[in-house]
Amino acid sequence: MTVSTPLRALILEDRPEDAEMMVLELNRAGFDLDWQRVETKADYEASLDPDLDIVLADYSLPQFDALQALILLQDRDLDLPFIVVTGSFEDLAIDCMKQGASDYLIKDRLGRLGPAVRQALQERQIRDEKRRAEEALRKSENRFRSVAESAVEAIVVTDGQGKIQYWNNAAEGILGYSKKEALGRTLGPMIQNNPGDGEGAMPPRLTQDGDFIGRSAELVGVRKGGDSFPLELSLAEWQSEGEQFYSAIMRDLTEVHKAQERARRQDRLASVGQLVAGIVPNFSNILAAIILQSEMVLGSLELNRRDEERIRTVLQQAERGAFLTRQILDVGRRATLDPYPIDLVPFLEDLVKVLPPSLKSDIQVRIVSQKEGFIVNADPARLQQALLNLALNARDAMPEGGELHFNLDSLLLAEGDMQPYSELEPGEWIRLRVSDTGHGIPEEDIRHIFEPFFTTKAPRDAVGLGLAQVYGIVKQHAGHIEVRSSRREGTEFSIYLPPAEEAPEADRISELAAAQAGSGQTILVVDDDEPTCDVVCEILESLSYRTLQAGDGQEALKIIQEQHRRISVVLTDLVMPNMGGVELLVRLRAINLDVPLVLMTSYPLGTETHQLLDSGLVAWLEKPLTERTLARTIRSVLRQGQ
């Protein structure tokens, strides 16, 4: 049994008998017809439906014809087979074929109608399949373009001669050429095997030897302006319609190299920190003895001028050693900090006042800030040291004078925001930019400037710790620092600090009152370094204090238990064998001996020690000590206890 083919047909015919003849012929050809006859333009337009399978049209009607009907069908954008059925061969039927009709037939030869309809339906099916394939291809191309255009890597397609056929947005951003400039250009000159090759890597070398095909390679990219940069290239080779093509995926490695350099710097600084932790305390004890003994000699003996100059030279060099010790502590991030909320605007105003005269004589110094209220939690002495180092560097970069600017602003970074500096986490930051109009820093030096002992100056002029100290101070304040520089245009250091959560104290005293002598109070000095212990006792006795000595915390605890009523202050080293300063304080509080305790330390104060300081029962002194700071601190502690 033959299965009939369903067919929905619209017949445009003014003679019903002719329409029925067409239906009869199509039934004979195996079609199961669902049909409708119309003869006017209005009825024809009302009956046009995308669900129709075919339109059969008499060419000539009283007020309408097949050519007009075909044009109306096409205007509706309906892809329906359209067959002209005419009473006799007419030239106008040829016009319909030119316009896009599927076929035409003579009415007295309808035996060809069935095959003509089947042929027209097959052609429509082919067109539909082609249209679906083209639509799928278009969607696929759009997806590819969406992926490629949104990619962070440069995606470039070239022909077999290396001429660029496709160029995405990232390629424009990385290499600097717009799509219009890049298309048709040879990719080779934009890629080099080594800096300064002056010859492109592709082609010939990148393709003909095959070394780079199918793997990643680190090469050198050359931007539109001629600047070179590290580039990672992944290259693939493929063919389409017999033609050879190359797909290149390129990534700018500049930030990757910077991150690697920062990691290496962190490793080096960690090594420095370990070295500092082991050496500086002993070195500080040596300097403390030299400084305090020198101060004692100068204050207690009648010296001739020559001997006094010698002692002052010793003291000067020891103080220089103490300064280097503080630098090394800053570099190793082991400095003892006393942070509290400060407003950077008045802080900078005070800093400018204390800049060396040599800096202010021929250099214009400006502070640029839109407002006050840039509050950070910082140790003002260490932060001042960092900014002073930057100012002195700027002075050296402007031997003929120039401008030094301190710019303050704030940043609020959300997740996904473009970051001015790659290490910044989302959140609020205060940015302090220190810029000059000097000769700039050579590009080859920038990657090394924060390294300890790196300097471009003569050895007699610099140790090479200035910028390393700045870096360490900023990092100890939970901040970040970056540098940008252009030859003959100047240098800008950007410091990013987290804002303080509380306002600065309006009545905070920046300096304690001048040191005053004691009135016979007894101070217990606890230190395992005997020379330091001896000289501290001498200083205190010269200030009218009585002293007791102990070599460690255990000995001190025994003395305090026996003589606690006569001891006014315990002055103890933080780190000692057997029992250190913190454990001594804990033991004293455990037995309810409320004796004020002052810590002497060359080590950074950790969280636990800060909690002890916050209790108000202790103070601390940074080694190496000076007579003035020792006297001032002891006097302050005694006043607190009154």
Secondary structure, DSSP 8 states (H G I E B T S, - for coil): ----EEEEEEEE-S-HHHHHHHHHHHHHTTEEEEEEEE-SHHHHHHH--TT--EEEEESEETTEEHHHHHHHHHHTT----EEEEESS--HHHHHHHHHT-SEEEEGGGGGGHHHHHHHHHHHHHHHHHHHHHHHHHHHHHHHHHHHHHH-SSEEEEEETT-BEEEE-HHHHHHH---HHHHTTSBSGGGEESSTT--S-STTTTTTTT-TTBTSEEEEEEE-TTS-EEEEEEEEEEEEETTEEEEEEEEEE-HHHHHHHHHHHHHHHHHHHHHHHHHHHHHHHHHHHHHHHHHHHHHHHS---HHHHHHHHHHHHHHHHHHHHHHHHHHHTT------EEEEHHHHHHHHHHTS-HHHHSSEEEEEEES-S--EEEE-HHHHHHHHHHHHHHHHHH-TT-EEEEEEEEEEEE-TT---SSTT--SEEEEEEEEEE-SS---HHHHTTTTSTT--SS-TTT--S-HHHHHHHHHHHTT-EEEEEEETTTEEEEEEEE-B-SS---TT--SS-------SS-EEEEE-S-HHHHHHHHHHHHHTT-EEEEESSHHHHHHHHHHHTTTEEEEEEESS-SSS-HHHHHHHHHHTT----EEEEESS---HHHHHHHHTTSEEEEESS--HHHHHHHHHHHHHHH-
